[in-house]
Amino acid sequence: MSLDQSVAEKVSTDSVKRSLTGSKLEQQSQEISYASRSSSVPVSLREQQSGEGIDEDAPEEPLLSYIQMLDAPRELGEPIDITIDYLKQISDELGLIKLCWPDLSNVTFEDRSNFPESYLKNSNKEKLLLLYAENFRRQFCYKYPDRKPLFLACDNECGMQKMVCTTIRPTTLSYSEICTWEKSARFVADHLKYEPLEEPVLIPRHLYSPHTTFLRQSGHSFEIATALCSILIGIGYDAYVVSGYAIKDVTLRIMSRVACPIEPTKEEEVKKEVEEISPKYKITPPTDMKSKFLHMMKQRELDKIEEEKEKEAMTERQRIMEEEKRPFDELEGQRVHAWIFLAAGSKNVTENMFIESSTGMPHPLDTDLYSGIESVWNSENYWVNLQDCSHGLAALSYDLKDIEKWEHLLVGEPLKWRVHKVAEIGDEEEPEEFWDEKHLDMPYPWSMKISIPHDVLKKRFPDGSKVTQFKRTIVEEYAPFVCMDGLVQKITRYTDFACTVLETIEEKFENRHDKLIRSTLDAKTNLESEYFANGREDSVIKHIYYKHLDNVDAERTIFFNSKARFDGLAKIEILGEIRTEHYIDRDDKLYYRQVVYDKQKRGQDDEQKSRRPISKIIQKFLRNEDKSPFQDISIREFNIKAREIHLKYHYGKDNVTASTRIFIKPPISEMGPDMVFRPELTYGYQAEIGAKPPRQLQLFLLLEQQLKDEKVVLDSIRDFENQMSEFLLLRAHEMAFSNLEVSVYNREQNQENRLGMLEQEEKQRMYKEKEVEEGIDYLAPYLARLGNPNSLTFEEALIVKYACMDEFKELLLNRANDVQHQFQRMSSRIEMMQTWYTQNHETLSPEEEANYFQEVNELLFYLRTLEMRLSRHKDLSVSKYQAMVQYLEKHPMLMDPLESGMS
Amino acid sequence: MLNPCKEREPRVIDNALIAKCIDLQYPKGEVGRLLRLEGIPMEEIQQIRFEYLYILKIDHLWVLKSLVKLSLNNNFIEKIENLESLVHLKELDLSFNKIAKIENLDSLVKLEKITLYENLIEVVENMDQQVKLTVFSIGKNRICNKENLNYFRRFPELTSLNMAGNPCTGDTEDPNNDIRLYVGAFLPTLVYYEYIRISNSEREQAIIIHDEALKLLEKNESKEIEEKAALAKELRDAEIHSKMFVEHLNNGKLFETMYERDVEGKALLDIGEEVTELYEEYKAQILEYSKQVFRIGERHYNSRNQELDLFHKSVWRAKKDNQEESIQYMEKLLGTINEELFPDINNCKMQLEHDAITEDEFEEKIKTIRNTFEDLIHLTWKNLMRLEVTLFEQVEEVNTAFGQGLGEMINTFIEEVQGVFTNIRAAEVTYSETLQDAAIRFMTAANVNPEEEDIPASLTEILIDRDTLNNAMAATHDIHMQVIDSREDVLIHRSRAWLEALITELVDEEIARDRYKLLEINHFLDIQREEFDELATESGTLYTEEYEI
């Protein structure tokens, strides 16, 4: 107790205290005190800065509340039981390397036993390495007593201490989902559940193998980083695990202050290419006569307003910044974390960067998420950082070969960095150099290769789904076929930080039968946009509507894949009483059609109930170069309500006016084939100067044509309306009963196929089994007739034998007769048909004739088959009979009595 | 009617007859009524029939300019004539006449269907221009020779032919003489003969029978076709090259022209091997130079075209922008008139009708509307005019710049070409000198031992003495120089003329466009005014009428 007290005055942290209480073995205790002192230094330094001892200082310093809490039990001065576990814990915390090699057997870890040898034992080389590492650690502690303990070795899942470098198991997995560092990082982050460290400021107690990490689909930052590093090295990147310190958000994987990496999908705007006109003949613009002063004044006013706005925006931004600022963290800079350092130079990596293995996001070196680096390692070596991290990690040198800045564990590793001197032949110094090169290198990784079965890979997330809260955004991700409606991603965006005011919902779908791939809902306007892949029967690719107003007449816009449609329809807009259709590439040059419905309600009579009366139809046509512009209609308006037809022709070259023509339709009673043309019912303007006014006949023909067209257009509009309501019905049905499509190549999901395949396999197996059982006893019925005796007498045997042979002969004969009989019947039938045909072929209809020929052909084919069967039967029956005879001779039931009888 | 002979008296075609025919052949229904109402201008009639009219002579049909279908069957016509101006004619029926010869059809290139049934024709001829011929009937004529059928091989679209009742088709028993088989063999594109389809078996049979004759014919024809194609290609090339101003310079044409009229030069070539060598060398040299010129021409042509393209694009753009802006003004005007002013007027009229306002008030209102209208028209006019004037100035400016640019290009072109021509002249001088030396040497040799040298007859005159030789030499040299100079001049003049024509055309075009635009603007605004006036005054009359009642 007294010892306890005295030491406590010198050192401050709990761990140190514990370590000293555990000092039983002399040598070790000394060592521990050494280490503990060094590890405590940062804290004690701070205390010295504050000027006084910790006991008095702690209550006044809220900054040290955590430490105070840790200190609290010391104040109580309760004696602590020193157990093996306790000692182990202390040595773990200090990063000590145990130099004893326990025998482990029958280890069970999370329902797994049967671990391979390498998990349970350290090979000699590993032992050597651990000794080496321990030596390194001691030297390091001696030289840098202020540094925190190094993370050099750690217990694996079996409790066996393993060097961290050997835990990395480079693995190449041939999945396209993990072939680049971006994809791999994202996959690992998605696939593995993140566990925060139990003690945020201490190095972890265990480090499972990457294989186990993937099996558990869970791990703390060191395990996940090791797993990701294994994969990255496996696919050829120069990646390192970094052990250091990060901010609270990172160590606890709090994403709510991180902007969502998935940008809202924006509409691609097709930029029109402005044709460059060579400056040589550029038209000089007319001189600008406007007052510059007035313009300036106006601009000034505008600027003022702009400024005001800017100010408001500023304050708003500040408010948001304040809201989103990270709260104060008392352990800032002390939280232990591990991530990945990806060095430039391998594959397409051009810059050094960090990858946060828990989120899969890459970060530049100057990121503020990480505050310090203790050490980095890969599967070949271990380097300790000797540089000061207080100026940010970007200021560090990442040249690991620089021994001033990075202290390496193994000399001359990795091998590829060594500069090989080409040994000259006959060089006598060769042996010496040879021995220079011979030293300890990293043993083979002890972990098993990472294995990810395909179905697990496809599932991607630990439970097939993952929900992440980003800044103002919640992202839900699902593996394909997990959701019944094909949902794979749902991004909900909010306008406020607390995620209470909904802004948009974006959903992505896969494998849907209705080809829906994406939908967005704008919460403010309730505007829903659905995007479809190509291949729908109605060629819809985009559908925008208001979710709360989803009926036939409601406002909506539908885009079509015009190339897949016969009518070249590209877009339909419905806006109140107006429906506008856009077309592309039509033969009749129509590119626009607008239908204006009457404001009054639907017609009263039953037939017209679903129809809104049309008041106006406007069609626009592109210029048809084959016609004169003055004859080529550009805009045609059927004003159905006013019984008028307005035509507007195209503009001629350099013309600024276009011809127009207005027809007032005669009353319905006068229409029809006997329609009389009345010139007073039409008037128009002719843009072509000097042209003769059109003759009445021409106008009449034009009018006739327009009336005809009007009917056609009306019909097609009504047809369209039907199609629209059908489409909406279909959509409603598709949304209600969403079917998923499964590719025939998808083994996991295509249950139908899979079952079919299994069934086939089963059938084949059964068939094979049956074949094995096929040893049928032909004599069974005959023996049964005799009451299945155990043995037969000579006579009985003879009777049985001949009976069997006779009956077999008869069988063969019968079969031949049967075939012969059928053959005759068929041929007579054909003959009959032929005579019938010769008698009647002149009166036959072509169909009957075709039928006749087909029938005769079928019969002839059958006849040929019979013929072949007969000849084959004749050929085979002799050998079959002989085979039967042989079978009988060798039959065990007959052989003995017959032979004995013979003899 | 009483005198049947009078009816049958032969006639000629005149306006009265045409009018009568038109009148008889109006279509039925509303179309016919309208036609009758307005009358069809003769030049717009597309089809007409003159049947059983005892017409003696085709005449006076040029008034029916746009005829497409013409029937003159069952008349007494003896000669095909006076149809030249009916260039749109597609169908011509001249059956049951007394025509002896096919002629005067050269201008009717659109003819597709010709019927000459029962006439007096002996030879099928003079129809080379009717490449679109599809249906041809010449039954019951006097064609004796079957070879006439070969004439139809030139019509690729001919599908139906009728020759029944001609002397050459009399015998059908002998397969060698069967006209169907003959047609089947020699007219492979023909589908119907005597309006019956030629079956495949018939055609096979025909080909077997007439195989030899057919092959011979095809061989001759293919030669002709090849020659024609080559000629056509040459013409086409020359056309393109003349646009480059270097026509015929990529072959030896220049050299050929040099020697074309050069009697002495040709004679001098007979001197011997030495001169021939010289000549060949010189020829190669000239060819090389002319090819150089050709290449220069080609290059400059391309760069000129690029320049033209650039120019047209930018002017087009400017015009288009201007046009669009003007159209906007127009549309705005029309919009206001149709949607505001006219309804206002109608409104006023209504009010007046229902005595909501007095006549004075009405007049007052109409007046205000009229004022607005006038202001609007004026404003639009001003805007449009401003736009047009700006555009005109802009285009003018660009045109000048373009003219200068192109002028420079043409000048460089000419300079380059002139350089080459200097080389050509130098070559000519050298050639002439060497030739002279050779000639003198030859003459001396000939004079020294006249027996040994065998002087060709053509040379005797030239080699009389040194002076004649010199003269001859000078003459050839002059001719050559002339040819070279004239070629150069042609090139320079043509290129300059082209440029000038182009610039004038541009300027004229622009002026014409400007005038037209001004006209159009005023025309349109006038019409708007008229319409407005009509509506405004109409209301007055409407009002007064009602008042009277």
Interface residues (C-beta under 8 A of the other chain):
Chain A: E275 I277 S278 K280 Y281 K282 I283 T284 P286 Y651 D654 N655 V656 T657 P673 D674 M675 V676 F677 Y685 A687 I689 R695 Q696 L697 F700 L701
Chain B: G29 E30 V31 R33 L34 L35 L37 E38 L310 F311 K313 S314 V315 R317 A318 K319 Q323 S326 I327 M330 L384 T390 Q394 V395 E397 V398 A401 F402 G405 R513 Y516 K517 L519 E520 I521 H523 F524 I527
